[in-house]
Amino acid sequence: VSAYRLDLKWQNLTDGNHQYFVRANYYQSHRQLPGVVILYNSSSNQEMWDNEKSLQGQYRYRFVDSTNVLFNARVAQTFNHYINHDYLGSQPLDNQYTQTEWFGSSAVQSRIIKGFQGSLSSDMVYHQMRSNLSQYAYPTRVTSLTNLALSYALPSVLFYGNILQVATFEQAVSTDVAKNRHKFSPTLGLNFQHPNLPYFSTRFFYKETYRIPTFNELYYTNMGNTNLLPELTRQWNAGITLEHSSMEKTYFATSVDGYFNKVSDKIVAVPTNNLFTWSMRNIGTVNVFGLDAVLKSGVEMSDKLDFFGEINYTFQQARDVSNPLSASYNQQIPYTPKHSGSAVVGVNMFLTLQYGLIFSGERYRLGVNSPNNRLEPYFDHGISLSKTIPIRKTDLRLTFEVLNFTNKNYEVVAYYPMPGRQYRLTAKWKMKKKVHGTR
């Protein structure tokens, strides 16, 4: 794998009424794809190239203390190139895809009366996809999103709600084109914080999420499925947060959220005969019972020494309840672990030393949770050293990482072992000098 990334950002931070930034991103990679681990196969001759570039800008203007307007614009292009030299044909399998997206949005936010605030935003997206394949669909999509949000704040309670309207208009050269879609999705919630318990807060919300299949899911050859239905999620959530700090020397925060999601037409991707070709399908109804827990802490021993840590844990029981007569009924959906989490501990001295852990419990490659479909749990360990070096009016931050330092070839996707020990060096350079009101 070889990959290169460049991010540039220029912004204005000195004028409180006018704020803007312009950002350019470029990414390029070339990688060899691992082959499936099967008997009598000792090689893989598949390659993939990715090239992504984008330019975006944002402008924010404050009319008065109670009203703000925001404008965004973005253009992006993504190029994917896949070659399978082992393809059983007269020529290697050569698939090339180019996607172009134009995005524009505007929003206005205003405090109507004391404690009552409203906002209205609108996005428009034009998206097209092209390929070198013959008889390709050449799809084009126009997406409109409009959101109205209202909130009302009392000394201890914040009530909020919004309604999002999504509409898509699809076109393609071929008749095999996804349908136009239209949906209103509401959100209602409240946050409560007792005036005598400033470190303790609770929250409740109900939210609907309407996810329309992406072009990749619809139109990739041997992968896309133009018959995919949009995914609709109805989520009920309740959570608590506890925070405490002591004279800026110690910090402690924990939060727990429990939720129930009822998902209709869940979109699931399952790999087929290689890592480029996946099978996309809907699962009629999925019930998800979940819990997310986060624990953060930090201790400052002196101006030059402090310790920090964070633990995240997720429990997610996602069961297929579509058809009681199906062999996968009431079983965990593919590639979704019940237990997963991560942890980070570190120390800041003259440099920063950090240890990270990613954990995933057992999963199943198919909807039938049989022993033959079971994937083993895995732990991914990593360590890093980083240092910020002041150079005149700039900061140079260098980070050296050892990823998967135990060299464990675990499986994220069945029959495809992940890479072993890896090394990564990252450099970030930040200019701090102010020039003509910018930096």
C-alpha positions as CSV (number, residue, x, y, z in Angstrom):
1,V,0.0,0.0,0.0
2,S,1.2,3.5,-0.8
3,A,-0.9,6.5,0.0
4,Y,-0.5,10.3,-0.1
5,R,-2.7,12.9,1.4
6,L,-2.5,16.7,1.3
7,D,-4.8,19.1,3.2
8,L,-4.6,22.9,3.0
9,K,-6.8,25.3,4.8
10,W,-6.9,29.1,4.8
11,Q,-9.3,30.9,7.2
12,N,-10.2,34.2,8.7
13,L,-10.6,34.3,12.5
14,T,-10.2,38.0,13.4
15,D,-13.5,39.5,12.4
16,G,-16.4,38.4,14.6
17,N,-19.1,39.3,12.1
18,H,-17.4,37.8,9.0
19,Q,-15.8,34.4,9.2
20,Y,-14.8,32.2,6.3
21,F,-12.4,29.5,5.2
22,V,-11.3,27.7,2.0
23,R,-10.0,24.1,2.1
24,A,-8.4,21.9,-0.5
25,N,-7.9,18.2,-0.1
26,Y,-6.0,15.7,-2.3
27,Y,-5.6,11.9,-1.7
28,Q,-4.0,9.3,-3.8
29,S,-3.3,5.6,-3.1
30,H,-2.3,2.4,-4.8
31,R,-2.8,-1.0,-3.2
32,Q,-2.6,-4.7,-3.9
33,L,-5.7,-6.5,-2.6
34,P,-5.2,-9.7,-0.6
35,G,-6.6,-12.9,-2.0
36,V,-8.9,-15.2,-0.3
37,V,-7.2,-17.9,1.9
38,I,-8.2,-21.2,0.3
39,L,-6.3,-24.4,-0.4
40,Y,-3.9,-24.4,-3.4
41,N,-4.0,-20.6,-3.7
42,S,-0.7,-18.8,-2.9
43,S,-1.0,-15.5,-4.8
44,S,-3.3,-12.6,-5.5
45,N,-3.0,-10.4,-8.6
46,Q,-5.5,-7.7,-7.9
47,E,-4.8,-4.0,-7.7
48,M,-6.7,-0.8,-6.9
49,W,-6.0,2.9,-7.3
50,D,-7.9,5.7,-5.6
51,N,-7.7,9.4,-6.4
52,E,-9.8,12.0,-4.6
53,K,-9.7,15.8,-4.8
54,S,-12.0,18.4,-3.4
55,L,-12.3,22.2,-2.9
56,Q,-14.7,23.7,-0.5
57,G,-15.5,27.1,1.1
58,Q,-17.6,28.4,3.9
59,Y,-18.8,31.9,4.8
60,R,-20.6,32.9,8.0
61,Y,-22.1,36.4,8.6
62,R,-23.6,37.6,11.8
63,F,-26.2,40.4,11.2
64,V,-26.8,41.1,14.9
65,D,-26.2,39.1,18.1
66,S,-29.3,37.0,17.4
67,T,-29.1,36.1,13.7
68,N,-26.5,34.3,11.7
69,V,-26.3,33.2,8.1
70,L,-24.1,30.5,6.6
71,F,-23.1,29.5,3.1
72,N,-21.2,26.4,2.0
73,A,-20.0,25.2,-1.4
74,R,-18.0,22.2,-2.4
75,V,-16.9,20.3,-5.5
76,A,-15.3,16.9,-5.4
77,Q,-14.2,14.2,-7.7
78,T,-13.3,10.6,-6.9
79,F,-11.6,8.1,-9.3
80,N,-11.5,4.3,-8.6
81,H,-9.6,1.9,-10.7
82,Y,-9.6,-1.9,-10.1
83,I,-7.7,-4.5,-12.1
84,N,-7.9,-8.3,-11.6
85,H,-5.0,-9.9,-13.5
86,D,-6.3,-13.4,-12.6
87,Y,-9.7,-12.8,-14.4
88,L,-10.6,-15.8,-16.5
89,G,-10.9,-14.0,-19.8
90,S,-8.8,-12.9,-22.8
91,Q,-8.0,-9.6,-20.9
92,P,-7.6,-8.7,-17.2
93,L,-10.8,-7.4,-15.6
94,D,-10.4,-3.6,-15.7
95,N,-13.1,-1.4,-14.0
96,Q,-12.8,2.4,-13.8
97,Y,-15.3,4.7,-12.1
98,T,-15.3,8.5,-11.8
99,Q,-17.8,10.3,-9.5
100,T,-18.3,14.0,-9.5
101,E,-20.3,15.9,-6.9
102,W,-21.3,19.6,-6.7
103,F,-22.7,20.7,-3.3
104,G,-24.2,24.0,-2.2
105,S,-26.0,24.9,1.0
106,S,-27.3,27.9,2.9
107,A,-28.7,28.3,6.5
108,V,-30.1,31.0,8.7
109,Q,-30.3,30.8,12.5
110,S,-32.1,33.4,14.7
111,R,-33.2,33.8,18.3
112,I,-36.9,34.6,17.9
113,I,-37.6,35.5,21.6
114,K,-35.8,34.9,24.8
115,G,-35.0,31.2,25.0
116,F,-36.6,30.3,21.7
117,Q,-34.4,29.7,18.6
118,G,-35.1,28.6,15.1
119,S,-33.1,27.7,12.0
120,L,-33.8,26.9,8.4
121,S,-31.3,25.2,6.1
122,S,-31.3,23.9,2.5
123,D,-28.8,21.8,0.6
124,M,-28.6,20.9,-3.1
125,V,-26.4,18.2,-4.4
126,Y,-25.7,17.2,-8.0
127,H,-24.0,13.8,-8.4
128,Q,-22.9,11.9,-11.4
129,M,-21.0,8.6,-12.0
130,R,-19.2,7.5,-15.1
131,S,-17.3,4.3,-16.0
132,N,-15.2,2.7,-18.8
133,L,-17.6,-0.2,-19.0
134,S,-19.8,-0.8,-22.0
135,Q,-23.6,-0.5,-21.5
136,Y,-23.1,1.3,-18.3
137,A,-26.0,3.1,-16.6
138,Y,-24.2,6.5,-16.3
139,P,-26.4,7.6,-13.4
140,T,-27.1,11.2,-12.4
141,R,-28.8,12.3,-9.1
142,V,-30.1,15.6,-7.8
143,T,-30.7,15.6,-4.0
144,S,-32.6,18.3,-2.1
145,L,-32.5,18.5,1.7
146,T,-34.4,21.0,3.7
147,N,-34.4,21.2,7.5
148,L,-36.4,23.2,9.9
149,A,-35.2,23.2,13.5
150,L,-36.7,24.8,16.7
151,S,-35.4,24.8,20.3
152,Y,-36.7,26.3,23.5
153,A,-34.4,26.7,26.5
154,L,-35.4,26.9,30.2
155,P,-33.0,27.2,33.1
156,S,-32.8,23.5,33.4
157,V,-34.4,22.0,30.3
158,L,-33.8,22.3,26.6
159,F,-36.5,21.1,24.3
160,Y,-35.6,20.7,20.6
161,G,-37.0,19.3,17.4
162,N,-36.5,19.4,13.7
163,I,-38.0,18.0,10.5
164,L,-35.9,17.1,7.5
165,Q,-37.2,16.8,4.0
166,V,-35.2,14.6,1.6
167,A,-35.9,14.3,-2.1
168,T,-33.9,12.6,-4.8
169,F,-34.3,12.7,-8.6
170,E,-32.6,9.9,-10.5
171,Q,-31.7,9.6,-14.2
172,A,-29.6,7.1,-16.1
173,V,-28.9,6.2,-19.7
174,S,-30.2,2.7,-19.2
175,T,-33.7,1.8,-18.0
176,D,-32.1,0.1,-14.9
177,V,-32.3,3.2,-12.7
178,A,-33.1,3.7,-9.0
179,K,-36.5,5.3,-8.2
180,N,-37.0,8.9,-7.2
181,R,-37.5,9.2,-3.4
182,H,-39.2,11.7,-1.0
183,K,-39.4,11.5,2.7
184,F,-40.0,13.7,5.8
185,S,-38.0,12.7,8.9
186,P,-38.7,14.2,12.4
187,T,-36.6,14.5,15.5
188,L,-37.8,15.3,19.0
189,G,-35.7,15.5,22.2
190,L,-35.0,17.1,25.5
191,N,-31.9,17.7,27.7
192,F,-32.2,18.1,31.4
193,Q,-29.7,19.5,33.8
194,H,-30.7,20.1,37.5
195,P,-29.5,23.5,38.7
196,N,-28.2,22.0,42.0
197,L,-26.3,19.2,40.1
198,P,-24.3,21.0,37.4
199,Y,-22.1,18.0,36.7
200,F,-25.1,15.7,36.0
201,S,-27.3,15.8,32.9
202,T,-29.8,13.5,31.2
203,R,-31.2,13.4,27.6
204,F,-34.0,11.7,25.7
205,F,-34.8,11.8,22.0
206,Y,-36.7,10.1,19.2
207,K,-35.3,10.4,15.7
208,E,-36.0,9.0,12.3
209,T,-33.2,8.5,9.8
210,Y,-33.8,8.0,6.1
211,R,-30.7,6.7,4.3
212,I,-30.9,6.5,0.5
213,P,-28.5,4.0,-1.1
214,T,-25.3,5.5,-2.5
215,F,-24.1,5.3,-6.1
216,N,-21.6,2.7,-5.0
217,E,-24.3,0.5,-3.6
218,L,-26.5,1.0,-6.6
219,Y,-24.3,1.0,-9.7
220,Y,-20.9,-0.7,-9.1
221,T,-20.7,-3.6,-11.6
222,N,-21.1,-7.1,-10.0
223,M,-21.9,-5.3,-6.7
224,G,-24.5,-2.6,-7.2
225,N,-28.2,-3.4,-6.9
226,T,-30.6,-0.8,-8.4
227,N,-33.5,-2.5,-6.6
228,L,-32.1,-1.5,-3.2
229,L,-34.7,0.2,-1.0
230,P,-33.9,3.2,1.3
231,E,-33.1,2.3,4.9
232,L,-35.5,3.8,7.5
233,T,-34.5,3.8,11.1
234,R,-36.7,4.8,14.1
235,Q,-34.5,5.4,17.1
236,W,-35.4,5.9,20.8
237,N,-32.5,7.0,23.0
238,A,-32.0,7.8,26.7
239,G,-28.7,8.8,28.2
240,I,-26.9,10.3,31.1
241,T,-23.6,12.3,31.5
242,L,-21.5,12.9,34.6
243,E,-18.6,15.4,34.5
244,H,-16.3,16.7,37.1
245,S,-13.1,18.8,37.2
246,S,-11.0,19.9,40.1
247,M,-9.2,23.3,39.7
248,E,-8.2,22.2,36.1
249,K,-5.9,19.6,37.6
250,T,-8.1,16.5,37.2
251,Y,-10.9,15.8,34.9
252,F,-13.5,13.0,34.8
253,A,-16.4,12.4,32.5
254,T,-18.6,9.4,31.8
255,S,-21.7,9.0,29.7
256,V,-24.1,6.1,29.0
257,D,-26.7,5.9,26.3
258,G,-29.2,3.1,25.8
259,Y,-31.2,2.9,22.6
260,F,-33.7,0.8,20.6
261,N,-33.7,1.1,16.8
262,K,-36.3,-0.4,14.5
263,V,-34.7,-0.6,11.0
264,S,-36.8,-1.2,7.9
265,D,-35.0,-2.4,4.8
266,K,-31.6,-2.5,6.4
267,I,-28.8,-2.2,3.8
268,V,-26.2,-4.9,4.3
269,A,-23.0,-5.4,2.3
270,V,-21.5,-8.9,2.2
271,P,-18.2,-9.7,0.4
272,T,-18.3,-12.3,-2.4
273,N,-15.3,-13.6,-4.3
274,N,-12.9,-10.7,-3.6
275,L,-12.5,-7.5,-1.6
276,F,-13.7,-5.3,-4.4
277,T,-16.9,-7.1,-5.2
278,W,-19.6,-7.1,-2.5
279,S,-23.2,-8.1,-2.5
280,M,-25.7,-5.5,-1.6
281,R,-29.1,-6.4,-0.2
282,N,-31.9,-5.3,2.1
283,I,-33.0,-7.1,5.3
284,G,-36.7,-6.4,5.8
285,T,-36.8,-5.6,9.5
286,V,-33.9,-5.4,12.1
287,N,-34.4,-4.8,15.8
288,V,-31.4,-3.2,17.5
289,F,-30.9,-3.0,21.2
290,G,-27.8,-1.1,22.1
291,L,-25.7,0.6,24.8
292,D,-22.8,3.0,24.3
293,A,-20.6,3.9,27.3
294,V,-17.7,6.3,27.4
295,L,-15.3,7.0,30.3
296,K,-12.7,9.8,30.1
297,S,-10.2,10.9,32.7
298,G,-7.1,13.1,33.0
299,V,-4.7,14.1,35.7
300,E,-2.2,17.0,35.5
301,M,0.8,16.4,37.7
302,S,2.7,19.5,36.7
303,D,3.1,21.9,33.8
304,K,5.1,19.4,32.0
305,L,3.5,16.1,33.0
306,D,-0.1,14.8,32.7
307,F,-1.8,11.5,32.2
308,F,-5.0,10.9,30.2
309,G,-7.2,8.0,29.2
310,E,-10.5,7.1,27.5
311,I,-12.5,3.8,27.3
312,N,-15.4,3.2,24.8
313,Y,-17.7,0.2,24.9
314,T,-20.6,-0.7,22.7
315,F,-23.2,-3.5,23.1
316,Q,-25.3,-4.0,20.0
317,Q,-27.8,-6.8,19.5
318,A,-29.0,-6.4,15.9
319,R,-31.4,-9.2,15.1
320,D,-33.2,-10.0,11.8
321,V,-36.9,-10.3,12.6
322,S,-38.1,-10.2,9.0
323,N,-39.5,-13.7,8.4
324,P,-40.2,-16.2,11.3
325,L,-39.8,-19.0,8.8
326,S,-36.3,-18.0,7.7
327,A,-33.2,-19.8,9.0
328,S,-31.7,-16.5,10.0
329,Y,-34.8,-15.3,12.0
330,N,-34.0,-13.6,15.3
331,Q,-30.2,-14.0,14.7
332,Q,-27.5,-11.4,14.6
333,I,-27.1,-9.8,11.2
334,P,-23.8,-10.4,9.3
335,Y,-20.5,-8.7,10.4
336,T,-22.1,-7.0,13.4
337,P,-20.4,-7.8,16.8
338,K,-22.5,-7.7,19.9
339,H,-19.5,-6.4,21.9
340,S,-16.9,-3.9,20.7
341,G,-14.9,-1.1,22.1
342,S,-11.6,0.8,22.3
343,A,-9.2,2.3,24.8
344,V,-6.5,4.9,24.9
345,V,-4.1,5.7,27.7
346,G,-1.2,8.1,27.5
347,V,1.2,10.5,29.1
348,N,2.3,14.0,28.0
349,M,5.9,14.8,28.9
350,F,8.5,16.4,26.7
351,L,6.7,14.2,24.1
352,T,3.4,12.2,24.1
353,L,3.4,8.5,24.5
354,Q,0.1,6.7,23.8
355,Y,-1.2,3.2,23.7
356,G,-4.4,2.3,21.9
357,L,-6.6,-0.8,21.8
358,I,-9.5,-1.7,19.4
359,F,-11.6,-4.7,20.3
360,S,-14.3,-6.6,18.3
361,G,-16.2,-9.5,19.6
362,E,-17.3,-12.5,17.6
363,R,-19.3,-11.9,14.4
364,Y,-20.9,-14.1,11.7
365,R,-20.2,-13.8,8.0
366,L,-23.8,-14.8,7.1
367,G,-27.2,-14.3,8.7
368,V,-27.3,-17.9,10.0
369,N,-25.2,-17.8,13.2
370,S,-23.8,-21.3,12.9
371,P,-20.2,-22.3,14.0
372,N,-19.1,-22.5,10.4
373,N,-20.0,-18.9,9.9
374,R,-18.4,-17.6,13.1
375,L,-15.5,-15.2,13.1
376,E,-13.1,-15.0,16.1
377,P,-12.9,-11.9,18.3
378,Y,-9.8,-9.8,17.8
379,F,-7.7,-7.2,19.6
380,D,-5.7,-4.6,17.7
381,H,-2.9,-3.0,19.7
382,G,-1.0,0.2,18.7
383,I,1.5,2.5,20.3
384,S,2.6,6.0,19.2
385,L,5.2,8.7,20.0
386,S,4.5,12.3,19.0
387,K,6.3,15.6,19.5
388,T,5.4,19.2,18.7
389,I,8.5,21.3,17.6
390,P,8.1,25.1,17.5
391,I,9.9,26.5,14.4
392,R,9.7,30.3,14.4
393,K,6.1,31.1,13.8
394,T,5.0,27.6,13.0
395,D,4.5,24.3,14.8
396,L,5.7,21.0,13.3
397,R,4.1,17.9,14.9
398,L,5.8,14.5,14.2
399,T,4.1,11.2,15.1
400,F,5.5,7.7,14.8
401,E,3.1,4.8,15.2
402,V,3.4,1.0,15.4
403,L,0.0,-0.4,14.4
404,N,-1.0,-4.0,15.3
405,F,2.4,-4.4,17.1
406,T,1.5,-7.9,18.3
407,N,1.5,-8.9,14.6
408,K,-1.8,-10.7,14.8
409,N,-3.4,-11.6,11.4
410,Y,-7.0,-11.3,12.5
411,E,-10.0,-11.5,10.2
412,V,-12.3,-8.5,9.7
413,V,-13.7,-10.1,6.6
414,A,-14.0,-13.9,6.4
415,Y,-11.0,-15.6,4.8
416,Y,-9.1,-12.4,4.4
417,P,-6.4,-11.8,7.1
418,M,-5.7,-8.2,7.9
419,P,-2.1,-6.9,7.6
420,G,0.3,-7.6,10.4
421,R,2.6,-5.2,12.1
422,Q,2.8,-1.8,10.4
423,Y,4.8,1.4,10.8
424,R,3.6,4.9,10.1
425,L,5.2,8.4,10.3
426,T,3.0,11.5,10.1
427,A,4.1,15.1,9.9
428,K,1.7,18.1,10.4
429,W,2.8,21.7,9.9
430,K,0.7,24.5,11.2
431,M,1.4,28.2,10.5
432,K,0.5,30.6,13.4
433,K,1.8,33.9,12.0
434,K,-1.0,36.4,11.3
435,V,-0.9,38.2,8.0
436,H,-3.4,40.9,7.0
437,G,-6.0,39.7,9.5
438,T,-5.7,36.0,8.6
439,R,-3.7,33.1,9.8
